[in-house]
Amino acid sequence: AGQLQEILKFGVDELLTDGKGLYEPADLEAILGGSENGQWVVNNDNKHKVNAVEDQASDSDSKDNKPVQSMYVFEGTDYSREPSAADIKAFEQLIIAEKELLQNKVPGERTLRKTGTSVAEMFMPIPQRKFRKELTLEEVEEKKKKNQATAEKRASMAEEQARARTEAKNKKREALWKANKYRSANIILDS
């Protein structure tokens, strides 16, 4: 079960790069157990097989006469466990010091691109968006009138532009007809 936890925790690649260069194939079905129709099958036989595989693994470790090393063991201290009270206190002091540095920072000071985010910045509260002030009824009516006036102005400008375009198009056509001495066969009716 210890190997299985390490496989799940660190991945197979991390375990295979231990420097030995030798890989002993393991029966994963014996370790993990079988499956039927995509569902894990738990049998008492599987538990016995897993225990046997673990015993074989511990025997092979005892043959090497080397202590089992974890990537979290450093100078005899196992850091994979819960942090100690001293670690928690040191971390809190680090965050307090970082917060003080951020608060004492000059607002107009340039930030450097290569510097990473500090620990305290990750724990600082995110500034909330300022909400718009509530408008009174008079202000709402005034805003509606203003919006309506601008909409009417836009509509009248669009009509004028369309009228000017059609007039320019007609003038251009008439000038072209006069230049080419064109006469229309249409009869103009007076109404």
C-alpha positions in Angstrom: 0.0 0.0 0.0 3.0 2.3 0.6 4.2 1.9 -2.9 0.7 2.4 -4.3 0.4 5.7 -2.3 3.7 6.9 -3.7 2.7 6.0 -7.2 -0.5 7.9 -6.9 1.1 10.8 -5.1 4.2 11.4 -7.2 3.5 9.5 -10.5 5.3 6.6 -12.0 7.9 8.8 -13.8 9.1 10.2 -10.5 9.6 6.7 -9.0 11.3 5.4 -12.1 13.9 8.1 -12.0 15.6 7.0 -8.8 19.0 6.6 -10.4 19.2 2.8 -10.3 18.3 2.4 -14.0 16.8 -1.0 -13.3 13.1 -1.5 -13.4 11.5 -4.6 -12.0 8.1 -5.2 -13.5 5.4 -5.3 -10.9 2.1 -7.1 -11.3 -0.3 -4.1 -11.1 -3.3 -6.3 -11.1 -2.0 -8.0 -7.9 -1.4 -4.6 -6.4 -4.5 -2.7 -7.5 -6.9 -5.7 -7.9 -9.0 -6.7 -10.8 -12.0 -5.1 -12.4 -15.2 -6.3 -14.1 -17.2 -4.1 -16.4 -15.2 -1.0 -15.3 -15.8 -1.6 -11.6 -13.2 -2.5 -9.0 -13.6 -6.0 -7.6 -12.5 -6.3 -3.9 -11.8 -9.9 -2.9 -10.1 -11.2 0.2 -7.8 -13.0 -2.2 -6.7 -9.7 -3.6 -5.9 -8.4 -0.1 -3.7 -11.4 0.5 -1.9 -10.9 -2.9 -1.3 -7.3 -2.0 0.2 -8.2 1.3 2.4 -10.8 -0.4 3.6 -8.2 -2.9 4.3 -5.7 -0.1 6.3 -8.4 1.7 8.3 -9.0 -1.5 9.0 -5.3 -1.8 10.1 -5.0 1.8 12.4 -8.1 1.3 14.0 -6.4 -1.7 14.5 -3.2 0.3 16.1 -5.2 3.2 18.5 -6.8 0.7 19.8 -3.4 -0.4 20.5 -2.5 3.3 19.6 1.1 2.4 17.1 3.1 4.3 13.9 3.9 2.4 14.2 7.6 1.3 11.4 9.9 0.5 11.7 13.2 -1.4 10.2 14.8 1.7 12.9 13.6 4.1 15.7 16.1 4.6 18.4 15.9 7.3 16.3 13.3 9.1 13.1 15.4 9.2 10.1 14.1 7.4 8.3 17.1 5.9 5.4 15.1 4.3 3.5 15.1 7.6 1.5 18.0 9.0 3.6 21.1 9.6 4.8 21.7 13.2 3.7 24.6 15.3 7.1 26.2 14.7 6.6 25.9 10.9 3.2 27.5 11.1 4.4 30.3 13.3 7.4 31.0 10.9 5.0 31.0 7.9 2.6 33.5 9.7 5.6 35.8 10.5 6.7 35.6 6.9 3.2 36.7 5.7 3.1 39.5 8.2 6.5 40.8 7.1 5.4 40.6 3.4 2.1 42.5 4.2 4.1 45.3 5.9 6.4 45.5 2.9 3.4 45.8 0.6 1.8 48.5 2.8 5.0 50.5 3.0 5.5 50.3 -0.8 5.3 53.7 -2.6 2.1 53.7 -4.7 3.8 55.3 -7.7 6.8 52.9 -7.7 7.3 50.9 -10.8 7.0 47.1 -10.6 9.7 44.9 -12.0 8.7 42.3 -14.5 11.1 39.6 -13.3 10.0 39.6 -9.7 7.5 37.0 -8.8 4.4 37.5 -6.7 5.0 37.6 -3.0 3.4 35.3 -0.6 1.4 38.1 1.0 0.0 39.2 -2.3 -1.7 35.8 -2.6 -3.4 36.3 0.8 -4.4 39.9 0.4 -8.1 40.6 -0.1 -9.1 41.3 -3.7 -10.4 44.8 -4.0 -14.1 44.9 -4.6 -15.7 46.7 -7.5 -17.3 50.1 -6.6 -21.0 50.1 -7.3 -22.8 53.0 -9.0 -24.7 55.3 -6.8 -28.5 54.9 -6.8 -30.2 57.5 -9.0 -33.2 59.5 -7.8 -36.5 59.5 -9.8 -35.7 62.9 -11.2 -32.2 61.8 -12.3 -33.7 58.7 -13.9 -36.3 60.8 -15.8 -33.6 63.2 -16.9 -31.5 60.4 -18.2 -34.4 58.9 -20.1 -35.2 62.2 -21.7 -31.5 62.8 -22.6 -31.3 59.3 -24.2 -34.5 59.8 -26.1 -33.3 63.2 -27.4 -29.9 61.7 -28.6 -31.8 58.8 -30.3 -34.1 61.3 -32.1 -31.1 63.3 -33.1 -29.3 60.2 -34.5 -32.4 59.2 -36.4 -32.8 62.6 -38.0 -29.1 62.8 -38.9 -29.4 59.3 -40.5 -32.4 60.5 -42.6 -30.6 63.6 -43.7 -27.5 61.6 -44.7 -29.7 59.1 -46.7 -31.5 62.0 -48.4 -28.1 63.7 -49.3 -26.8 60.4 -50.7 -29.8 59.9 -53.0 -29.6 63.6 -54.2 -25.9 63.2 -54.9 -26.5 60.0 -56.7 -29.2 61.6 -58.9 -27.0 64.6 -59.6 -24.1 62.4 -60.6 -26.4 60.4 -62.9 -27.9 63.5 -64.6 -24.4 64.9 -65.1 -23.3 61.7 -66.7 -26.4 61.6 -69.0 -25.8 65.2 -70.1 -22.1 64.5 -70.8 -23.1 61.5 -73.0 -26.1 63.3 -74.5 -28.6 60.7 -73.3 -32.3 61.2 -73.6 -34.8 59.1 -71.7 -37.7 57.5 -73.4 -39.9 57.9 -70.4 -42.6 60.4 -70.6 -42.9 62.7 -67.6 -46.5 62.9 -66.4 -47.7 65.9 -64.5 -49.8 64.9 -61.6 
